[in-house]
Amino acid sequence: MAMLTALVVDDASFVRDLIKRAVRQQFPIIETIDAADGKKAQSLMSRTTFDLILCDWEMPEMSGLELLQWMRQQPQYAKVPFIMITSRGDKSHVIEAIQQGVSDYLGKPFSPDGLGKKIRKVMGQTLAQAMASAGNAPAVQADALALSASLLTRKTEPPTASAMPAEPAAVEEAADSLQRQPAAKARPVMNMATVRFADHTLQSVVKDINLNEVRVIARRDQQFPGILDQAVVDIEISETEVARLNGYVHQLQAVDKRQDTDFVSATIRFVDEDSRKMEDLSRFIARFRATAPR
């Protein structure tokens, strides 16, 4: 049945599976193929042409930004939609991605619905016509595809048949809008962790951490996630650097053996395979061990 093809690029297999499942459930006419880094994606893209690229930023071998730069230099990919799906929401990174021709930007962790809206927006009539031809959805008017305001411009725009790079005039507003999100606005302090989910943020204290997972303690009066929910853990590795680690909720547990406990323990399993992130994590662990009470 598949009539369109999408390339999913992320070094974490857990994230690739989430993206592919979300695409498959909402758009059965889109076949997904995945790659673990930019180099592998580049090789696949050189042999065939994809209709959509869904790509992480931080990856070994070749980053998402480097893949985007190469892609926009290829005639067959000059107008193919490229959605950057990343935990990096810093103003400078957003501006850089827009300047290099990104079609849209989706922050991690994301919801399947949020991803679906981005795909509908950037693919426009190409997706609508393919779905109508396959009998998956009735033909719709062009403006019906504008299901949400653009993350980059905060304006409702009519969709186009192909996704062009974002307009330069949207750069500052796009960066400012992401800067206002909790992940970019508040940096964690020493041995504190901000755990971000698709629709809320959990402020917590690091209780234990290793290269595979982190256990944090948070007050019960906050909103808590469900088991297996996507998460991004922001930890301060120096006074000027914050590491953003992708993972999922592995365990939730009351801290005390009583029903009215004030604190809950959450264990987040990491899924990143990026060597640079592992180095950052190792630095934090070393500092954490050195300062932990004996």
N, C-alpha and C positions, 0 to 999 in steps of 0.2 A: 504493500500500500504506500510505502514511503515515497514521497515525491521531492522532498527537500532534504538536504544534509547539513548537519551542524557538527562542528568540531569542538569538543570540550577539552580544555587544557588546564590541568592543575596537578601539582606534584603529590597531592594527597588523594589516594584512591577513594577514601570515604567521601570527600567532597565531590569528586567526579561522579560517583554513584548517585549522590543526592541530586546533582544537576541533571543527569541522564534520566533518572526516575521522574523528576518534575516535568521535564520536556516530554517524555513519553506519555505521561498521564494527560497532559493538556493538549499536546499536538501530536497525535499518532501519525500524522503525515511527515513528521520530521525524523529522519534516521540520525542517530547520534554515534559518533566515533570519538574515541578519546585518546589523549596523549599525555604523558607524565611530565613533560617539560617543553620549553619553546623549541629546542632543537628537533625533538621528535615531531612536534607539530609542523615545523617548517618542512621537514622531509615529506610528511603526508600532504601538505598543501602544495608542494612542488609537483606531486604526481597526479593530483586531482583537484577540482575546484569545489569548495564548500559554499553553501548559501548563507552561513552564519558562523561566527566564531565567538565562543564563550570562554574567556580566558582569565586565569589568575595573574597577579602581578609578580609576586616573589616566587621564583622557581630556580632550581639549579640549571646549569648549562646555558640557558637563555631565558631572560625574564619576559614577562608579558609585554612590557613596554618595548623591548628590543624586537619581539615578534611583530608587534604593531608597526614599528618603524619599517621593518623589512616588507611587511605585507602591503603597506600603502605605496611602496615603490614598484609593486608588481601590477601590470596593467589589468590582469583579470581580477585583482582584489582591490582595485582603487575605490570601489563603491560598495563592497561587501560589508554588511553590518558587523561590528566588533564591539562586544560588551565586555568591559573589564569588571570582573567579579573579584573583589579584594577587600581585605581588612584595612587597607591603607586609605584613610580618608583625609590625610593632611592636605592643607591648601596647596602647597607646592606640587604635590603629586597629582592632584586633580588637574591643576593648570597644565602640567607637563603632558598628561594623557590627552587632554583636549587639544593641545597644540599639535600633537602627533597624529590626530585624526580619529580618536576613539568616538564611537557612535553613542554610547551611553555608559553609565557607571553604576554598578550595584554593589553596595557594601555587604560584607560578611559580618555576622550571619544573616542570611536572607530567608524569606519565606517562599514557598513554591508559587504563591499568588503574586508576590513581588517580582519574581523572575519571569512569570508568564506575562505580566504587564509590560515589562521591558522588551521582551521578544516581540509582542504584538506591536509595540510602538516603533521599533527600529525596522521591522520587516514589512509593515504597512500592507499595501495591496498585494504584494508578492505572496504573503502568507494567506490573506483572505481569499485570493483566487485559487490557491492550491487547495485550501480546505473546502471551498465550494465545489471544486472539480471532483474532489474525492468523496463528496457527500457528507463531510463531517460537520459542516455548518452551512447555513443558508448564506447566499450572497448578501453582503452588507454594504452600506454606504461608507465612503472613505472616512467620514468624520466619526463613525461608530468605533473605529479602531483606536481613537485617542482616548483610551480608558483611564489614563492618569496623567497628571501634569508631569512634564519632563523633569527628571532629577537635575539635569544640567541647567535648565533655564527657569524652572518653576512656572512655566507657561504651558497652556494647552496648545499644541501645535497640530496641524493636519498632517497625517502620516504620508509618507512618500513611498514609491515603489522600491526604492533602494535607499539605504541609510548613508547619508553624507556625513563627513566629520562635523563636529559641533561648531557653531559659529563663534568666532573670536570674541564677539560682544558678550557672550554668555560666560566667559571664563571667570571673571571676578565674582559674579553672582553665584555661579556653580560652586566655586571654592568656598565662598562664605556660607552657603547653605549646608555644605557638609561639615564645615568648621563648627556650625552650631549644634551638630549632633553630639550626643553624650560621649562617644568614643574619641572625638577629636577635641572636645572642649575641656575635659578634665583629665589631667595626667595623674596616675597613681603615685602615692608616696611610698617611702621605704617599706618593703614587705607587705604592702597593700596590693590588692588586685581588683581591677574592674573587669567583671565578666559580662560580656555583651551577648544578648540573644536577639532574635529577629524583632521582637516588639518591646523589649525592656532591658534594663541594665541592673546588675547586682553588684553592690559595693561590698567588699569582703576583705578578710585578713588571711594571708597565706599561713596555713598550719603545717603543711609538709609539701615537698615538691621533689620530683626527680625528672629524668629525661622522658618519661612516659606519661606522667600525669601530675596534676596538682590537686591538693585537698585544701579547700578554703572554708572559712567559717563566716557566716553572715547572720544578721539579725532576722528573726522570724517575721517581722512586720513588713518585709519587702516581698515583691512578687517573685516566686520561684518558678524555675522551668520544669519541664517534664523529662523523664528518662529518655536518653538518646537525642535530645534536642541539640541542634548546632550551637556552638559557642565560640566566641573569640575572647581570649584572656589577655588583657593588657597588663604587663608588669614592667616596672621601672628598673632598667638595668644600669643606668647611671643618671646623673642629674639632668642630662640632656637627651637621653635615649629611652624610648619605650619599645619593648618587643611585643608584637601582636601574634599570638599563638592560636592556631585553629584547632578545634577539638569538638568533643560532644560530651554530654552529661552521662557519666557512667554510674554514679550512685548518689542518692540523697539520704541523709540520716540525721535523726535528732541527736544533738550533742549530749543531752541529759536523758536519763531513763524515766522521764516524767512527761506527761502529755502537755503541760503548760511551759515547756522549755522555751527560753527566749532566743536560742540559737540553733541553726541548722548547718550541718556539714554537707558540702557538695564536692564530689570528685569529678574532675574534668580530664578525660583522656585526650592526649594530644594526637593529632593526625598528620602534622607537617613532616615532610621528609627533606626539607631544605637545610643544607649544611650550615648556612649562615644563621638560620634561626636556632639551630641546635647549639651553635657557638654562643649566641646571645643567652640562651637558656642555661647553658653551663656556667656562664659568668654570674647569672642571678643565683643559681644553686650554690655556687661557691661562697657568695656573699651571705646568702641566707644561712648556710651552715655555720659560717664564722660568727654570725651575730645571734644565732639561736641560743636560748638559755640552756645550760647543761644541767 
